[in-house]
Amino acid sequence: MNSKRNNVRLECLANDLREQMSILTKEPVRIHQILKTKGILAWFRKLDPEFSGMAIRTQSDIASPSKRFMLINSAQSYGKQRFTACHELYHLLYQEEFTVSQNNAGKFDVKEPEEYNADVFASFLLLPENGLKELVPVDEQEKDKIQLATILKVEQNYRCSRITLLRRLKDLKWITAIVYDKYARNVKSSATEYGYSPDLYNPTNDTELVGDYNIKARELYDKGLISQAKYFSLLEDIGVKFSSFIDDEE
């Protein structure tokens, strides 16, 4: 499949997922909604800053549905976390014969076709072309005419990183490498100067589990299939401490 046809396919997949989730073109992708709707277990936690995330898909037998899991590094910026999650969604929902991928989000490495596809899919999912056309003034859609105020408005609206937005605009041929390099600098300070919170550009360092892991653990405990000690151990694996149960009882 040639590059242009492949990109059209990826864009169709991204737009279709937005439609499934009833997310308008001008709205930011609701990651948690997709994870819960698609039955994907996701763990956001602080890891080595150089690690972006990973995804695993397993299937015990042909008759059973596949189990899907992603790990996202909350030590990276909030915008990068959202990109990584969208990248992993491609692997888990659309890549054929997928089992595992790790720490490849955002490299756009054409030498690794499925990793490249995941990056392109993520950019389409986060930043749909029709939405960009609605948010960016028509005169700023001409080559290198977009203003910093518009850049900030769009990235804050879609909750994406500056680099993700600039790459998307460059692929649309709205900006050249010169403007790309200009706006890629001083990202947080420019946001503060225009009155925006820097939270989008900072790590969250959160520990959060999205999915039914804790519910399943409780079901196993209630049915007597695991001991109380094992139940507490499973909860501690996701950051829920035993002491919190003691406090509740007191």
Backbone as a ProteinNet text record, in pm:
[ID]
protein_1_A
[PRIMARY]
MNSKRNNVRLECLANDLREQMSILTKEPVRIHQILKTKGILAWFRKLDPEFSGMAIRTQSDIASPSKRFMLINSAQSYGKQRFTACHELYHLLYQEEFTVSQNNAGKFDVKEPEEYNADVFASFLLLPENGLKELVPVDEQEKDKIQLATILKVEQNYRCSRITLLRRLKDLKWITAIVYDKYARNVKSSATEYGYSPDLYNPTNDTELVGDYNIKARELYDKGLISQAKYFSLLEDIGVKFSSFIDDEE
[TERTIARY]
84.1	0	88.1	63.2	146.1	114.9	204.7	196.3	67.2	26.8	-92.6	-217.2	-229.1	-344.9	-345.9	-229	-219.3	-263	-222.6	-263.1	-413.3	-472.1	-617.5	-686.2	-632.8	-688.5	-680.7	-566.6	-547.8	-637.7	-653.7	-741.3	-886.4	-927.3	-1063.4	-1085	-985.2	-995.5	-1009.7	-929.2	-934	-1068.8	-1117	-1245.5	-1360.2	-1350.1	-1454.2	-1458.9	-1342.7	-1339.5	-1401.1	-1371.6	-1433.8	-1586.4	-1633.9	-1778.2	-1839.6	-1772.5	-1821.7	-1839.1	-1747.1	-1748.2	-1828.4	-1889.7	-1969.4	-1887.1	-1762.1	-1672.9	-1670.9	-1714.5	-1718.3	-1577.7	-1567.4	-1434.9	-1360.6	-1434.9	-1369	-1342.6	-1385.1	-1368.7	-1241.6	-1182.1	-1066.5	-1110.1	-1023.6	-1051.4	-1061.1	-1161.9	-1180.1	-1120.1	-994.9	-919.3	-985.4	-1024	-1082	-1211	-1290.1	-1414.2	-1385.4	-1285.7	-1250.4	-1200.4	-1113.2	-1057.5	-1167.4	-1261.7	-1368.1	-1464.3	-1498.4	-1592.1	-1534	-1404.3	-1338.8	-1285.6	-1305.6	-1261.7	-1111.6	-1041.1	-894.7	-850.8	-770.5	-715	-591.9	-591.6	-480.3	-428.7	-299.3	-234.3	-145.1	-177.5	-96.2	-12.4	119.9	206.1	339.8	409.2	538.3	646.3	716.9	824.1	946.6	1046.4	1163.3	1118.2	1165.5	1118.5	1136.9	1232.7	1258	1161.8	1085.8	993	854.9	795.5	664.4	549.6	557.9	450.3	461.6	361.1	361.4	218.3	199.4	68.7	87.9	-9.2	-7.1	-147.4	-153.8	-281.6	-261.9	-343.5	-332.3	-467.8	-463.9	-585.7	-558.1	-634.2	-608	-646.4	-754.6	-793.6	-877.6	-901.5	-970	-1111.2	-1177.8	-1317.2	-1332.2	-1228.2	-1238.6	-1191.7	-1250.1	-1206.2	-1064.8	-993.1	-856.9	-858.8	-753.2	-735.5	-635.3	-668.7	-587.3	-545.7	-417.6	-360.8	-263.7	-264.4	-161.1	-107.4	19.3	88.8	137.9	103.1	139.6	221.9	333.1	424.4	374.8	332.1	281.9	394	520.8	634.4	660.4	590.9	598.8	484	491.3	390.3	250.8	149.7	11.1	-21.1	26.8	3.2	67.4	189	257	186.7	135.2	62.1	-58.7	-129.5	-246.9	-206.8	-94.6	-46.9	-10.1	61.5	102.9	-18.2	-120.4	-241	-308.1	-314.5	-373.8	-289.1	-158.2	-65.7	-93.8	-105.6	-128.8	-267.8	-364.3	-497.8	-492	-405.9	-393.3	-348.4	-244.5	-194.9	-304.4	-376	-471.4	-600.9	-642.5	-772.3	-762.5	-651.5	-649.5	-535.1	-423.3	-310.4	-336.2	-320.3	-340.7	-221.2	-251.2	-148.9	-56.3	-114.2	-34.4	-28.8	88.2	101.8	156.9	270.9	330.2	409	406.6	487.2	523.9	644.1	682.5	776.4	752.2	842.3	873.8	773.9	797.7	712.9	625.8	533.1	605.4	568.8	618.5	746.9	799.5	925.1	902.1	783.8	750.3	860.8	900.7	1009.4	952.1	975.6	920	983.8	1095.8	1159.7	1083.4	995.6	908.9	764.4	713.4	585.1	467.9	451	335.6	350.7	473.8	495.8	468.8	511.4	482.9	332.1	263.6	118.2	50.1	99.2	40.9	58.4	173.5	196.9	105.5	94	9.4	-137.1	-180.8	-317.3	-341.9	-246.3	-260.7	-276.6	-198.6	-207.9	-343.2	-395.9	-527.8	-637.6	-623.9	-726	-729.4	-613.1	-605.1	-643.2	-605.2	-618.2	-683.5	-816.2	-884.3	-877.8	-856.6	-839.3	-959.6	-1079.5	-1198.5	-1209.4	-1170.2	-1170.7	-1069.8	-951.9	-849.4	-897.3	-965.8	-1017	-1122.8	-1194.9	-1294.6	-1231.2	-1123.1	-1061.6	-960.6	-896	-792.8	-855.2	-838.9	-892.2	-844.8	-931.1	-901.7	-771.4	-747.3	-626	-500.4	-513.7	-398.1	-374.7	-461.5	-441.4	-349.8	-310.4	-212.7	-73.1	18.4	151.5	219.4	258.7	335	263.4	131.1	55	-2.6	0.1	-62.8	11.5	-65.9	-9.6	4.9	93.2	117.3	-10.2	-89.4	-214.5	-305.8	-308.3	-390.5	-332.1	-200.6	-133	-171.7	-164	-195.5	-342.5	-430.3	-573.5	-603.4	-541.7	-569.4	-512.1	-387.1	-327.5	-396.1	-441.1	-514.6	-652.6	-714.7	-846	-839.5	-740.1	-728.6	-643.9	-585.3	-501.7	-390.5	-321.1	-211.2	-81.4	29	158.7	184.2	273.6	309	368.5	457.2	523	421.3	323.8	220	143	106.3	31.8	117	240.5	326.4	351.4	371.4	391.8	267.1	151.5	25.7	9.8	39.4	28.6	129.1	246.2	347.9	303.4	242.1	192.5	79.3	1.6	-106.3	-53.7	78	143.9	97	53.9	17.2	139.8	243.9	367.3	486.9	599.7	724.9	814.2	930	1024.1	1066.6	1071.3	1113.3	1015.8	886.6	784.2	774.5	791.1	792.9	897.6	1019.2	1128.1	1103	1041.8	1013.4	918.5	811	709.4	739.8	839.8	876.5	956.7	1000.2	1080.1	992.3	1040.6	978.1	828.2	794.2	652.6	579.7	631.6	562.8	558.5	667.5	669.8	572.5	556.7	461.7	318.6	289.5	155.4	125.6	221.6	204.1	185.8	262.8	253.9	114.4	48.3	-84.9	-196.7	-159.8	-259.7	-309.6	-240.1	-281.3	-205.3	-268.8	-202.3	-95.1	18.6	124.1	99.9	-13.4	-37.5	-26.1	-67.6	-63.3	79	175.2	314.3	397	333.8	403.5	364.1	451.6	413.2	302.7	218.9	118.6	169.7	257.2	313.2	204.7	89	-22.7	-7.7	-74.5	-94.3	-244	-286.2	-429.3	-452.1	-549.8	-588.7	-723.8	-731.6	-856.9	-900.9	-1014.3	-1061.5	-1123.6	-1140.8	-1211.7	-1120.8	-992	-897.3	-939.6	-966.6	-1002.5	-1136.5	-1229.6	-1360.1	-1343.4	-1261.8	-1238.6	-1166.5	-1072.6	-1001.7	-1100.3	-1193.2	-1292.4	-1385.9	-1422.7	-1509.2	-1440.8	-1311.3	-1236.7	-1232.2	-1213.6	-1208.1	-1344.2	-1450.1	-1585.5	-1628.5	-1579.6	-1613.5	-1523.9	-1428.6	-1340.1	-1233.1	-1208.5	-1109	-967.7	-955.8	-824.4	-835.7	-723.6	-722.5	-727	-754.6	-753.9	-615.1	-511.2	-374.6	-346.2	-391	-370.6	-451.1	-572.9	-656.6	-587.5	-535.5	-465.9	-340.1	-273.7	-153.8	-186	-297.5	-338.8	-370	-434.7	-467.2	-342	-248.3	-124	-44.5	-61.4	5.4	-39.1	-159.8	-210	-212.5	-139.7	-123.8	-222.6	-310.7	-404.7	-340.4	-315.3	-240.8	-332.1	-279.6	-352.4	-395.4	-313.2	-343.5	-473.5	-510.5	-634.4	-755.9	-749.2	-859.3	-868.1	-751.9	-749.2	-812.9	-775.5	-829	-980.1	-1030.5	-1173.7	-1248.4	-1192.4	-1258.1	-1259.9	-1156.1	-1149.7	-1241.3
-119	0	124.7	219.2	338.2	430.6	526.9	611.9	693.3	749.1	832.9	751.5	634.6	548.6	500.1	471	426.3	535.5	660	771.1	794.2	777.7	791.1	685.2	563.3	454.3	488.3	537.7	570.7	686.3	782.4	895.6	849.8	758.5	703.5	628	551.2	479.4	576.7	682.2	781.1	853.3	894.1	964.3	873.4	746.2	650.2	629.8	624.5	608.1	729.2	847.3	968.5	960.1	916.3	905.4	802.4	689.5	587.3	644.7	730.9	788.8	918.9	958.7	1083.1	1205.9	1209	1322.6	1410.9	1534	1626.4	1662.5	1710.5	1739.2	1849	1940.5	2047.7	2010.6	1891.1	1851	1769.2	1778.1	1693.1	1548.6	1457	1315.3	1286.5	1210.3	1171.2	1031	1029.5	905	804.2	849.4	757.4	695.2	773.3	722.1	607.2	626.2	521.7	397.2	414.9	301.4	218.1	286.7	215.5	149.3	220.1	165.7	43.3	47	-62.3	-172	-155.9	-259.8	-272.9	-159.6	-160.5	-120.2	-201.6	-170.3	-81.5	33.4	127.6	171	172.9	213.7	333.7	446.1	566.8	572.5	574.8	581.9	644.4	694.3	759.9	656.3	671.9	580.2	661.6	594.1	664.7	767.7	893.4	1000.7	971.5	883.3	853.1	748.6	685	579.2	639.1	615.7	674.5	583.7	455	363.8	232.5	147.6	17.8	-33.6	-133.6	-196.2	-346.3	-421.8	-567.3	-615.4	-707.3	-770.5	-921.3	-989.7	-1134.5	-1199	-1324.6	-1402.3	-1546	-1594	-1727.5	-1837.2	-1813.8	-1908.9	-1835.2	-1900.4	-1836.8	-1792.3	-1869.4	-1840.1	-1722.5	-1690.5	-1584.9	-1450.7	-1340.3	-1208.3	-1178.4	-1096.2	-1061.5	-970	-978	-889.4	-782	-656.5	-544.2	-455.8	-419.3	-341.7	-238.1	-118.6	-19.4	43.1	78.5	145.8	280	387.5	522.2	589.9	650.7	714.9	854.4	870.6	1000.5	1097.3	1052.4	1142.7	1227.9	1196.9	1281.4	1381.9	1480.9	1586.5	1529.7	1601	1556.1	1542.6	1637.7	1630.6	1508.5	1473.8	1355.5	1227.3	1227.1	1109.7	1081.2	1186	1168.9	1115.7	1164.9	1114.7	967	932.1	793.2	701.3	743.3	661.6	640.4	744.9	731.7	641.4	651.5	563.5	416.7	389.8	251.9	203	293.9	254.4	192.6	246.2	188.8	43.4	18.4	-119	-211.7	-168.4	-254.5	-275.4	-174.8	-182.9	-220.5	-186.1	-196.6	-279.1	-290	-363	-512.7	-576.2	-719.9	-794	-907.5	-995.3	-919.8	-827.7	-751.1	-823.4	-818.3	-873.6	-770.2	-707.7	-613.4	-505.5	-384.6	-272.7	-185.7	-128.5	-44.4	68.2	184.8	300.6	347.5	349.4	394.4	514.7	561.9	668.5	799.2	858.5	990.8	993.6	878.9	876.9	892.1	857.2	864.9	802	684.8	613.2	526	567.8	494.4	356.6	333.8	202.6	98.6	144.7	55	85.5	23.3	60.6	69.1	-29.5	-25.6	78.4	105.3	212.6	348.2	361.5	484.1	500.8	391.2	396.8	440.9	390.5	426.3	574.8	630.7	773.9	857.7	818.5	892.4	884.7	765.3	748.7	840.5	845.6	929.9	1076.7	1122.3	1262.5	1291.8	1196.3	1213.3	1212.3	1124.1	1113.1	1237.8	1286.4	1405.9	1533.1	1540.5	1666.2	1641.7	1623.4	1600.7	1724.5	1702.9	1814.6	1908	1852.9	1938.3	2026.6	1972.8	2052.2	2165.2	2135.5	2239.1	2350.2	2312.4	2412.8	2501.2	2447.4	2526.7	2620.2	2576.1	2653.9	2757.1	2729.6	2820.4	2914.6	3046.4	3141.5	3107.5	3129.9	3091.3	3152.4	3280	3344.8	3288.4	3221.9	3162.4	3017.9	2968.7	2834.5	2838.1	2957.4	2970.9	2946.8	2909.5	2867.9	2972.6	2931.5	3010.1	3136.5	3137.6	3254.2	3237.4	3116.4	3092.5	3165.9	3223.3	3303.6	3222.2	3268.2	3198.9	3190.6	3295.9	3295.2	3182.4	3156.8	3049	2912.9	2901.8	2777.9	2740	2835.9	2811.6	2774	2845.4	2816.1	2672.9	2630.5	2497.4	2388.1	2402	2295.9	2286	2399.6	2394.4	2332.7	2361.2	2305	2152.9	2104.1	1960.5	1888.8	1965.6	1909.3	1822	1878.2	1805.7	1882.3	1815.5	1880.3	1973.7	2069	2163.1	2089.5	1994	1921	1843.7	1781.7	1707.7	1799.5	1917.2	2012.6	2063.8	2100.1	2153.7	2050.4	1928.5	1823.2	1807	1811.5	1797.9	1914.1	2035.2	2152.2	2144	2090.9	2075.4	1972	1862.6	1760.3	1814.6	1907.8	1971.2	2079.1	2106.1	2209.2	2350.5	2368	2500.6	2575.4	2500.9	2564.5	2492.2	2563.5	2504.9	2476.3	2420.7	2388.4	2512.6	2626.2	2751.4	2788.9	2787.2	2821.3	2711.3	2588	2475.7	2501.1	2531	2553.9	2677.3	2778.1	2901.7	2875.9	2802.5	2781.1	2662.5	2582	2468.2	2510.7	2636	2688	2759.4	2762.3	2840.9	2812.2	2685.5	2646	2688.8	2650.5	2682.7	2832.5	2900	3044.7	3118.7	3071.7	3137	3115.4	2997	2970.6	3061.1	3073.9	3159.7	3304.7	3347.8	3486.4	3517.4	3419.9	3441	3404.6	3376.4	3354.7	3212.6	3116	2976	2906.8	2806.4	2724.7	2639.5	2618.4	2532.4	2384.1	2346.7	2207.2	2112.1	2155.8	2071.4	2026.8	2109.1	2086.1	2024.6	1996.6	1942.3	1797	1720.3	1584.2	1591.9	1489.1	1482.5	1401.1	1303.7	1214.4	1140	1121.4	1053.1	902.3	834.6	690.4	667	614	597.1	471.7	395.1	277.6	304.6	284.7	300.8	162.4	117.3	-15.7	-83.9	-215.1	-287.7	-379.5	-349.8	-433	-445.4	-330	-334.1	-402.5	-388.3	-454.9	-606	-651.6	-795.7	-851.8	-773.3	-817.6	-834	-740.3	-748.6	-868.8	-893.6	-1008	-1138.6	-1150.8	-1270.9	-1287.6	-1176	-1180.5	-1216.6	-1153.5	-1179.5	-1324.7	-1384.7	-1523.9	-1623.7	-1571.3	-1658.3	-1723.5	-1670	-1729.4	-1681.1	-1569.3	-1521.1	-1476.6	-1477.6	-1436.8	-1285	-1237.8	-1093.9	-1035.9	-1109.6	-1062.3	-1046.8	-1144.5	-1136.8	-1021.1	-1001	-890.2	-756.8	-738.7	-614	-599.7	-711	-707.9	-661.5	-710.9	-669.3	-520.4	-470.4	-327.8	-242.6	-290.7	-215.1	-206.9	-306.7	-303.6	-183.9	-134.6	-18.8	108.1	105	227	247.2	149.1	159.2	92.2	169.9	119.8	54.1	-47.4	-118.5	-23.3	76.9	170.3	245.3	263.4	336.5	259.1	125	43.3	50.7	54.4	66.9	199.6	307.9	440.1	442.8	378.5	378.4	308	196.3	121.2	198.7	277.1	355.5	477.9
0	0	0	-92.7	-97.1	20	43.7	161.5	167	53.4	51.5	84.2	21.1	46.8	191.1	243.6	382.2	478.4	452.1	538.1	532.5	415.1	402.1	487.4	483.4	564.5	712.6	756.4	897.7	940.4	852	883.6	894.8	808.1	814.4	945.6	989.2	1115.4	1232.4	1231.9	1339.8	1342.1	1225.5	1218.4	1259.1	1221.2	1257.5	1409	1472.9	1617.9	1686.7	1635.5	1689.9	1677.6	1562.9	1541.5	1636.1	1653.8	1747.1	1887.5	1927.4	2061.2	2068.4	1955.8	1948.2	1987.8	1938.7	1965.6	1841.7	1854.9	1742.2	1696.7	1573.6	1517.6	1592.9	1657.2	1731.5	1876.8	1917.8	2057.1	2076.9	2196.2	2226.1	2244.2	2209	2228.4	2378.3	2416.6	2556.7	2574	2614.1	2622.3	2715.5	2835.1	2932.2	2878.8	2807.3	2750	2653.1	2568.1	2471	2542.5	2640.8	2714.1	2779.6	2844.1	2913.9	2815.4	2707.7	2609.3	2539.3	2509.3	2437.2	2529.5	2659.5	2752.8	2762.8	2753.8	2761.5	2902.4	2964.2	3094.9	3075.5	3137.7	3121.5	3258.2	3268.6	3393.4	3364.4	3428.2	3419.5	3546.9	3531.1	3648.6	3612	3714.2	3695.2	3670.2	3557.5	3518.8	3476.9	3423	3369.9	3267.7	3278.8	3188.8	3039.9	3006.2	2865.6	2808.7	2895.4	2853.3	2830.4	2713.2	2683.7	2725.5	2690.5	2726.4	2652.9	2671.1	2604	2592.6	2508.9	2493	2475.9	2528.1	2517.4	2481.2	2385.3	2351.7	2354	2430.9	2443.1	2416.1	2381.2	2358.7	2400.4	2500.3	2553.7	2454.8	2378.3	2274.7	2170.3	2059	1947	1984.2	2070	2103.3	2199.7	2276.6	2376.9	2320.7	2371.1	2324.8	2373.7	2300	2339.1	2460.6	2540.3	2656.1	2616.7	2648.7	2602.2	2719.5	2717.8	2827.8	2772.3	2833.2	2800	2927.8	2922	3031.4	2978.6	3048.7	3004.5	3113.1	3074.8	3169.5	3206.4	3331.4	3375.8	3411.9	3399	3419.2	3295.3	3186.1	3066.7	3068.2	2981.6	2983.6	2957.3	3005.9	2987.1	2838.2	2758.2	2614.3	2552.7	2595.3	2542.3	2588.3	2710.1	2757.8	2668.4	2628.4	2543.6	2405.5	2353.1	2224.3	2236	2342.9	2361.3	2371.6	2445.2	2458.8	2323.4	2241.1	2107.7	2018.8	2030.8	1958.8	1994.3	2123.7	2167.6	2126.6	2115.2	2069.6	1930	1845.3	1710.7	1718.9	1800.1	1813.7	1866.1	1967.3	2035.6	1957.7	1881.7	1813.8	1666.3	1599.8	1454.2	1394.8	1463.7	1405	1407.4	1294.5	1285.5	1347.4	1409.2	1467.4	1563.3	1638.3	1734.7	1868.5	1932	2066.4	2165	2132	2226.6	2153.2	2211.1	2160.7	2279.7	2277.5	2389.6	2348	2411.6	2405.3	2263.5	2176.8	2039.9	1998.7	2085	2047.6	2016.1	1903.7	1867.8	1788.2	1749	1672.9	1522.7	1474.2	1331.6	1245.9	1286.7	1218.7	1106.5	981.6	867.2	851.5	919	912.1	993.8	1081.5	1159.6	1120.3	1015.6	955.4	1052.2	1141	1229.4	1340.2	1381.6	1478.6	1412.9	1288.4	1212.7	1194.6	1159.4	1144.1	1272.8	1385.8	1515.3	1544.1	1507.4	1526.6	1436.7	1311.7	1218	1262.4	1302.7	1352.9	1472.1	1565.3	1684.4	1646.4	1549.8	1508.6	1443.4	1364.5	1304.3	1410.5	1508.3	1612.4	1700.4	1736.1	1821.1	1747.1	1619	1543.9	1408.1	1403.9	1275.8	1186.8	1057.8	964.5	964.3	963.3	959.4	1083.5	1196.9	1319	1313.5	1260.5	1245.5	1152.6	1047.1	953.3	1016.9	1113.8	1184.6	1287.3	1349.2	1457.1	1408.3	1296.3	1244.9	1141.9	1159.4	1060.7	919.4	822.3	684.2	634.9	664.1	615.1	679.5	796.2	863.5	819.1	731.7	676.3	554.5	512	404.7	460.8	376.3	419.9	508.2	627.5	724.5	773	767.5	812.3	952.7	1006.3	1136	1246.6	1340.2	1447.3	1575.6	1663.6	1789.4	1872.7	1873.9	1950.2	1903.2	1773.5	1718.4	1753.6	1744.8	1784.2	1927.4	2016.9	2157.6	2175.5	2106.3	2117.2	2073.1	1964.3	1908.7	1998.3	2043.4	2125.2	2261.3	2314.8	2440.6	2419.7	2307.8	2278.5	2265.8	2191.2	2167.8	2273.6	2365.9	2472.9	2415.9	2319.7	2255.8	2276.5	2256.4	2270.6	2152.3	2172.2	2065.8	1946.3	1972.7	1864.3	1781	1848.6	1776	1682.5	1731.7	1649	1533.9	1561.1	1455.3	1346	1385	1284	1197.6	1261.3	1186.5	1087.7	1132	1044.3	929.5	958.1	854.4	751	797.9	705.8	618.2	672.7	596.1	502	513.1	432.8	468.5	591.5	639.5	691.8	730.8	776.3	714.6	708.8	662.6	783.5	757.8	864.6	942.2	874.7	940.3	1051.4	1021.5	1121.6	1226.3	1184.3	1278.6	1386.5	1344.9	1439.9	1526.7	1469.8	1543	1659.2	1633.9	1736.4	1828.4	1793.1	1876.9	2000.2	2003.7	2114.4	2217.4	2342.9	2450.5	2464.3	2462.3	2460.9	2588.1	2704.2	2829.4	2856.3	2828.7	2855	2763.8	2640.2	2549.4	2597	2649.8	2701.8	2821.3	2910.9	3028.2	2986.5	2888.6	2839.8	2787.4	2726.1	2670.1	2768.4	2893.9	2997.4	3011.7	2950.5	2962.1	3074.6	3134.8	3235.3	3167.3	3233.4	3175.4	3198.2	3257.5	3294	3175.3	3057.9	2938.9	2906.3	2942.5	2904.3	3016.5	3130	3246	3271.6	3338.1	3379.7	3485	3490.2	3597.1	3714.9	3686.5	3789.1	3867.3	3805.2	3870.6	3862.8	3954.9	3945	3933.2	3820.7	3795.1	3711.3	3751	3674.4	3610.4	3480.6	3408.3	3361.7	3409	3373.5	3493.5	3485.9	3590.6	3671.9	3676	3751.7	3897.7	3963.1	4104.9	4128.1	4032.2	4044.3	4036.8	3942.1	3928.3	4051	4104.8	4225.6	4341	4355.3	4462.5	4442.7	4318	4289.8	4329.5	4298.9	4336.3	4488.2	4559	4705.1	4763.8	4713.3	4764.1	4740.8	4633.1	4602.2	4675.3	4752.8	4828.1	4745	4625.9	4537.2	4568.1	4638.2	4682.4	4828	4897.3	5037.9	5049.2	5173	5196.4	5169.1	5209.7	5187.1	5037.7	4957.4	4812.9	4753.8	4804.8	4756.8	4781.5	4905.3	4936.6	4850.9	4824.7	4741.1	4599.2	4545.1	4411	4407.2	4512.2	4516.8	4532.4	4612.2	4630.2	4500.2	4414	4283.4	4200.2	4225.5	4148.7	4233	4346.9	4424.6	4536.4	4562.7	4674.2	4795.5	4900.5	5015.2	5118	5183.4	5288	5398.7	5429.7	5539	5515.6	5390.3	5361.3	5408.3	5408.4	5457.7	5609.4	5675.5	5820.8	5863.9	5792.3	5823.2	5806.2	5697.5	5673.1	5786.1	5834.3	5938.3	6069.2	6094.5	6218.3	6208.7
[MASK]
++++++++++++++++++++++++++++++++++++++++++++++++++++++++++++++++++++++++++++++++++++++++++++++++++++++++++++++++++++++++++++++++++++++++++++++++++++++++++++++++++++++++++++++++++++++++++++++++++++++++++++++++++++++++++++++++++++++++++++++++++++++++++

